[in-house]
Amino acid sequence: MNNKIKLVFLIIFAQFLSGCTSIGSYIISNPDVYLSEAEFIKAKPEEIGFTKHEFCSHNSKECIQYLAAPPYLSENFPVGSSVYYNLHAVGNGVENTVSHTMTPDTFNRFKGTALLLHGYGGKKEVMIATAIYFRALGMKVIIPDLFGHGESQEKFAFGSKEHRVLSQLLSQLANKKGDKELSVVVGHSMGTLTASNLISSEYVDAAILLAPMMRFDIAAKEYLPNKAPKLSSLFSDRVDDIVTHTMNEASVTLEETDLLINLIESSKPALLINSNVDSISPPSYFSSVNNKQLTKLIFENRAHSSLMVFSQKDASKIEKWLFGLSNHYNSS
């Protein structure tokens, strides 16, 4: 009798573990179920100069939904006006308020296109504050939804497959413009994987990687306790199984989520920005990359999500790198 009870218990326990893995896999592959990043700009995109578009791959038929906006023009702003953003972020045991005001006399200092990529659990709208900065700098901006996020109808892919469609989109936009101009891809967190994949595209000249993602199996163990502590405690002993199951379902390998490979092999400039207190994207994880094309910056005591935007002090460092990039580009 006792053996029968034990057998029944083991069967029920095995079914629970299997179900736990499936539930965890469902949650990871549907980040909007329980994860979200705040929309830092409350205005609707169309109210502040953004238009919505869709682009579908000529080959795979995969589609990307995206926002686009032109650079700000100083002549369209009355004297005394400005554009600004303000972000309050909490994480890693710190609180940050990051704000930046830009006046028309500082507009149009850098020409080109900026492709902005959000992180895990986000959507294109969370990058609007970042877009305000690049529009003021003088750049056109494109902000897509990663697969499985926002309005995307595509299957979640850990940010590992979008680069193929986005490269085609950039090709189309470049052909429409005619003249070749500098194209910079800017990614935050999981979006940095897509950005690092795009470095190899002939339509991308450089990348800015903000709080870049570690390989996903490692990142998951740091990310879940921060974003969903209750769920994390429930699945803590099953994270490896859940990640493996989810990645198999998505036909994605661990190597495809490891942007270190791209950084080591890249022949194009990249700017890597970390925070010294960010456990989700610790600077030490990237210490092995010694590529001369990679410039590393550390912003002190910043929460993971706060690295999406720049203060005036931050912006001066980024612009130093960008203008050096532009000078090299124009002289070559």
N, C-alpha and C positions, 0 to 999 in steps of 0.2 A: 504493500500500500504506500509506504513511504517513498519507494522508488517511483511509483506512478505519479505521486504528487510532485516529486522533484522533476520528473520528465515534463509534466504539464507546465511547471514553473519555468523550466528552461525554454520550452517552446514559446510561452508568452513573452519571456524576457528577450528571446531572439527576435520575435516579431516587433517588440517595442524598439529594439536597437535598429532594426531595419527601417521602421517607421520614422524613428528619430533622424536617421540619415537622410531619408527622403524629405522630411519636413525641413531640415536644415538646408538641404540642397535647394529646395524650392525657395526658401528665404534668400539665400545668397544669389540665386539666379534671377530673382525679382526684387532688386534693391528698393523699389518704390513701396514695397509692402510695409517696411518698417523703418527704412532709412530715408532721411531727407536732409538737404542742406537749405538753409534759409535763403529766401530771395531778398538780397540785400537792397535791391531797388524796388520800391513798391509800385512805381508807375508801370503801366503796361508798355511792353516793348514798342508798340506802334506809336505811342504817345511821345517817345523820345528818339524817334528817327530810325527805328529798326523795321525791316520788312521780313516777312516769313517766306521761306522757299522750301522746295523739295528737289533733291537730285537723286536719280537712280542710275546705278552702274550699267554700262553698256553690255557688260559680260555676265555678271552674276545676278543682275536685276535687284540687288540689295539697294535699299533707299535710305537716304539721310535727310532728316528734317533740320533746317538751320535758319538762323537769323543773320541778317547782313545789315551793315550800316556804313555810310561814307565817313570820311574824316570831318571833324568840325572845321568850319571856315570862320576866321575871325570877323569877316565882314557881316556875318549873320548874327553877331552878338553885339548888343548895345554897350556903350561905355559903362564900366562899372559892374558888368555882369561876369559870371564865371560858371564853370561846371565843377561838380564835386561828388564825392561819395563818402560814406561813413559806415564802417563795419565794426560791430561788436562781436567778438569771438571768445569762446571759452573752451579750454581743452588743455591736457597735459598739466593740470593743476595751475594754469595761469589764465588770466583774462587780458584780452587786448582790445583796444579801440583804435582802429586804423582809419585815418581820414586823409583826404588830399583834395585841395582846391586848386584849379587851374584856370588862369585868366586868359582872355583871347590873345594877349601879347606873347604868350608862350606856345600858341598853337603852331601846327604845320612845321615842325622842326625835323621830322623824319618821315620820309615817303616810303610807301610799300603796303603790304597786306599782312595782317595778323590773323591767324587761324587759332581760335581759343577753344580749349578742350577741358570740360569739367571733370570732376572726379567721381568716384563710386558713390552711388546714391544721389547724385546731383542731376541737373538737367541744364539745358543751354541757358536758361534765364539766370542761373546763379553766377554766370560769368559776365553779366551786363556791367557790373561795377568795374571789372577788369577792362572791359571794352571801352568804357568811358575814358580810361587813362590812355589807351592806344589811339582812340579817335582824336583826343586832344593833342597827342603827339604828332598826328598827321597821317595816320594809317587807316585804310579800309579794314573792317573787321568782319569775320565770318565765325559764327558760333553754332556748331552742330550739337545734336543730341547723340551721345554714344549709344550703341545698340543696347536695347533693353532698358533705356532710360527715357524719361520725358515722353515725347510723342512718338518715339521710335516704335515701329512694329516688328523690328528684327529681333532675333534671339540674342539674349545676353551673351557676350563673347569675351568678357574680362578686358575689354579695350584692345584685344589682340588682332582684330580683323578689319576694323574700320578704315585703316590707312589705305587700303586698296581702293575703296570708293572715294575717299577724300582726295587722293592723288588725282583721280579722274576729274573730280570737281575743280581742283586747282588748275588742272590742265585746261579745262573749258573756260574758266575765268581768265586765265593768262592769254588764251587765244582771242578772247573778246577784247581784251585791253590792247593787244598788239605789242606795245612796248614792254620789254622785260623789266620788272622792278623787283626789289627785294621782298622776299616772302619769308616770314618768320612764324613758326608754329609754337604756341604757348600752351603747355599743359599743366594741370594741377592734379596731384595724387594719381589715380588710375589713368587720367588723361595723359600723363607723361609717357605711359607705355605706347599709346597711339602716336604721340609726338615723336618718340624715339624711333618708331617704325617709319615715320614719315621722313626722317632725315635722309634716307636713301632715295627719296623721290627727287626727280630732276626739277620739280616745281617748288621745292623747299630749299632755302639757303641756310637756315640756322634754326635752332630751337632754344626755348627757355623752359626749363623744367622746374616747376614749383612744388616742393615737398614730394618728390617722386616716389612712386610705389615700389616697395620691395617685391621680390617674387611672391606670387599670391599666397602660397601656403604659409609663408612666413608673415606676410602682411595681415592675413586673416586673424592670426593669433594675437596680434597687437590691436587690430582695428575693432574687432567685435566687442572686447571689453570696454572700449571707449564709447562706442556708439550704441550698444545694446547690452548692458551688463547683465540683465535678467536672462536674456536669451543666451548670452555667452556662458553663464553659469550652468544653464540647462544642457548645453551642447559641448561643454569644455573638454570632455573626454572623447568626443567624437569628431573634433574639428578636422583631423587628417582624413578620416573616412568621408566626411561631408564634402571637403574640398575635392578629394579624388573623384567622388561620385559626380559632383557638379561639373567638373572639368571634362570628365568622360562624356557626360550628357551634351556638353557644348562642343565636343571635339576639339578641345584646346589642351595643349601640353603645358607642363610647368615651365619648360624652357621658353615657350612663347610668351610667358608673363614675366620673363627676366630681362629687364631693360639694361642690365649691366653688359650683356652681350652686345647690344647696339652701341652703347657708349664706348666700349673698348674698341669697336671696329669702325666707328664713325670717322669720316674724313671731312666733316663739316663742323663749324663752330657750334658749341652748345654751352649755355649758361645754366649751372645747377645751383638751386637755392634751397637750403635747408634751415631748420631751426635747431639750436643746440638742445632744446627740451622736447623735441618731437619724437616720441617713441615709435610712431607709425612710419616715419621716414628719418631715421637717425643718420647723421653725417658719417658715422663709422661704417655704415653699410656700403658706402660708395668710396671708401678710402683706397680700395684696391685699383680703382680706375685712374691711370696715369696718362691718359690720352692728352697730348698737347693741345688738342682742339677744345678740350673741356676746361671751362673756368668755373671755379667753385666759390660760392658766397654763403656765409652763415648770418642769418638775421637772429639776433639774440632774443631769447625768451618769448618766442612766438608760438601760439597754438597752430595746429596743423591747418585748420581751415582759414586762419588769418593770412596765410601766405598767398592766398588768391589775389590780394590787393596790396598796394604799395603806399607807404607814407612818402612825404617829400624826400626824406633822407634815403629811403629805399630806392625811390625813383632815380635819384642822382647816380646811384651805383649801376642801376640797370641801363640808364642812358649812356653812361661812360662806355659800357660794353657795346651797346647798340651803335653808337656813333663810330666807335673803332671798327665795328663790323661794316658799317656803311662806307667808311673811308677805304677800307680794303677792297670792298666790292666795286666801288666806283673806279679804283685805280687799276683793277685787274682787267 
